[in-house]
Amino acid sequence: MSQVRRQLVAGVAATATALAGLGLAAPSSASATSRSERSPASERVGRYETKTPTSRGYGGAVTSVDPEASRIGLRVLRRGGNAVDAAVATAAALGVTEPYSAGIGGGGYFVYYNARTGKVRTLDGRETAPRGMPRDAFVDPGTDQPYSFSDLVSSGVSVGTPGTLATWHSALRLWGKSRLRKALAPATRLARRGFIVDSTFAEQTEDNRERFDQFPATRRLFLRDGQAPKVGSVFRNRDLAATYDRIARRGPAAFYRGRLARQISRTVQNPPKSSNATLPAPAGYLTPRDLARYQVLRQRPTRVSFRGYDVYGMAPSSSGGSTVGEALNILERFPVGSMGDGDALHHYLEASALAFADRGAYLGDPAYVDVPLRGLLADGFAAERACRIDPDHAASKPVPAGDARSHDGRCDEASRTAEPQEDTENISTTNLTVADRWGNVVDYTLTIEQTGGSAMTVPGRGFLLNNELTDFSTEWKAEDPNRLQGGKRPRSSMSPTIVLRNGKPFLALGSPGGSTIITTVLQMLFNRIDRGMDLQQAIAAPRAAQRNTAKVTAEPEFISAYGPLLEGYGHSFQSAGDAFTSKSQIGAATAIEFGPRGQLTAVSEPVRRGGGSALVVRRSR
Ligand code: GLU
């Protein structure tokens, strides 16, 4: 069962007023002349950070996909900061080293366990559709036909009002020990001194070369001489350092109001394409007023109990908490732990398909559509849905959604028409997990949507704008809860999750990966809790995502290990493949497990996305 309470965090507006009250000057012009640059490999301003996929120890932990970012978070913890301070500092650093996955041009969801109160709280910092965005914004007025998905990807029309900076500010004000200025300082230094390009960064740039080339400001920032940076070279982003500095001095109002806000809006409304651009890059609707009115939402998490654990997730506008939660409730009806691989994985795939059917039917921004969250997470509803699982045969997909508004736990459930499901995944976005010495925990997923977002850099400011509005259904249907509406948050799959046992943290985890985020988090929980794997194994294990589609999308290692076995149940497979990066990987998770006597196991990916970096304050001997 879950309840959701939504509450505005008057972060941005309040800050602007406070600045005025203090008589501080209005934001003024930032230098547009600072340039980012890369130095040759020979320039010795940094070094490769060692990647540490797993660390065990005490006193706090940080895990993210990037060694520089994790190290920055760890230093905050060592200097007395709490988990929220470290999470914001780590996220700001990821804005430097992972600019194609996350940054102040995007949004995300922040889940926090407060050790003092024993409560889990969340912040919804999702991007919003501009208020003036019409419902036919995804239709090309020239042809009267919908824009193709790839035209929407690199465009102004897919840019939502960014929520990331407001999330950092709100999290620090509510639960942090430090101010934004302090939290941004290490990332600002990192942007200025630069980091050493690894193969993941070089590949991501190369994969986006064509898109980035369309926009001179992006080309200048990321493609000097038209080329992706070389592995081993130093990448600096002085523009971003200047932007962070400006925000540090003036607060989030420096972003959400004034000159930078106007510049962001101009970039969206008039995409700064090169004269020989080949992509249409349709213009968007974001106004300075949208930025000034942006609000982070503070709300209760979703909660389900699963085999004695309390699993807390992100409520709508994300579909993460409800879909992971519903699938766990369904799985809980079966003794999966005592099943062999074939039966256990069959139940995992079928439970996921059922939960995805309901996600498609009901999930959207609850400020705009009525989401029956209580029903979706009810044990009685899960009991009805579990009746649909044939222990020996995979159901034909797509399976229909159930009736989450009226359920009695019996097997004769009413169901709706089966709807074809989306089948997208990409390996953008990033997740970080932090714990501090006081027992506070953060799991935070943040994104600019596609790897490389909209491909539009705000000229001279060092960051990319998101293309999050592509998460709305691209075709407008009145009955679709995820239809485009001005001011609305597009449905997300981000699933930052904190699991408690007897009221104390047991596990915190999350991942990127589009709608495979949901299956990745679900599969890791299933691996850890039901299949007896330790956390390292649970993360490293090959992944499969059944999102109510005819074929299960899976990593090649999963298909070779279990494909023949599961084909016996009627499942069929397609290899995971990111259309934009040609990677056959699903997700890039981070997690922390809490053992007895304060022991922490911090884990990141050993292989996916080049491997991550999990660090602890004091290592176990
Ligand atoms: N935009 C996606 C979502 O919110 C996250 C980006 C991704 O990982 O694909 O669900």
Boltz pocket constraint, residues with backbone or C-beta under 6 A from the ligand:
constraints:
  - pocket:
      binder: B
      contacts: [[A, 425], [A, 426], [A, 427], [A, 428], [A, 429], [A, 447], [A, 449], [A, 450], [A, 468], [A, 471], [A, 491], [A, 492], [A, 493], [A, 494], [A, 512], [A, 513], [A, 514], [A, 515], [A, 517]]
      max_distance: 6.0
